[in-house]
Amino acid sequence: MKYLFVLGRNIELSKAEVFSYFEKAKNPVLESEIDKNGLLIEVANPLENNSVDFFGGVISIGKVLVSGNLNEVLNGIPKGDLYSGTGNKLNYTLWDFSKNYGEILKTLKEKFRNEKLKATLKHLTGNVKMQGGKNFEIPSSKLIDEEYFVFGEEKIYFGKISQRCDYSSLEKRDMKKPVRRESLAISPRVAKILINLSGIKSDEVLLDPFCGVGAILQEALIQKIKVIGIDKDKNAISGARQNLDWFKFDKKDYELINEDSSKAKILEANAIATEPDLGETLKKIPQKKDAQKTLEKFENLIVKIINNFKNKISGRIVFTSPYIRVGKKRVKCDIEKILEKTGLNLIYEIPEFRENQIVGRMIYVLDK
């Protein structure tokens, strides 16, 4: 089965998340190709209809309907699968990942005329700034009935978007939960990415040793993953408990521990996904020596945490770390030092930050 994944603003991170997801789902990626923020993949087994809900870095997912050379695609665009609505009016858009966009669009218009549909093309006029600085276009109108896509140069793929990220639902569950901590918050989007990168599966146990008020815990529990949350801040643990109660999660699926994670004990877990303290919120760019102090403090802390838990963890350890702007560049922690002192191996090192953000994230995925 072939699908198009429209990735979010951090292409490298979103791609790693997608591949980690299929690895843990035991649904092998047989082939892949990327163009801008479009990732075309072939997987062994069909996707579930709600697959997009499991991703933090995916905007939408589309299914390939026809593929081949240009003539094969132009002649093979199906009629019945193009429009699932009722009536004779259609607002549509076409995602462009091919030099053959114009020919495909012309054929679409002809098909709609032949089917006596009053079809109106809505251009991709919205913009999202990618982490690398470039912009990519997204639909700006909420009045779009169908989204199609064309991908590829020699071999062309045409299909229809079938799953879209429900951003309003994500925002609702983030903003309306009882306890929030603005300055220390991790978004549901980032939480889901960390969970996918960890490779954790349903009914396994995920440990968050810096759980705060439970953002990662809640996203894991939504995916039927059991969790252990640890935080030395008593108020944070109290807030996490209120939030998990608000979600009405089964209490047997989570454990909250108010202890220092460098000393806390657990029986066992399958993976770690966590965002430790990234240092104080900075309003101006720091001196390099001050940034290095923050990074050294972080390195010493994360080494203690990993060494405390690594023998109880069977799978991956995923954590964020400070990625601090100093002048026109950014500095990161010494991952080689962390690897040497913990005996672990590096799988991924991926930056996650916004242009004007002083303290961004470097995301690390480690295993034994």
URPE-V213421 format. One record per helix or strand of 2 or more residues. SS is the DSSP state (A for helix, B for strand). FROM is the first residue (numbers start at 1). LEN is the number of residues. If there is no record, write none. Layout:
((SS | FROM | LEN) (SS | FROM | LEN))
This chain:
((B | 2 | 6) (A | 11 | 14) (B | 29 | 7) (B | 38 | 6) (A | 51 | 4) (B | 58 | 11) (A | 70 | 7) (B | 89 | 9) (A | 101 | 14) (B | 118 | 4) (B | 126 | 4) (B | 135 | 4) (B | 146 | 6) (B | 156 | 9) (A | 167 | 9) (A | 182 | 3) (A | 188 | 11) (B | 205 | 4) (A | 215 | 8) (B | 226 | 5) (A | 234 | 14) (A | 251 | 3) (B | 254 | 4) (B | 271 | 5) (A | 288 | 25) (B | 317 | 10) (B | 329 | 3) (A | 335 | 8) (B | 345 | 8) (B | 359 | 9))
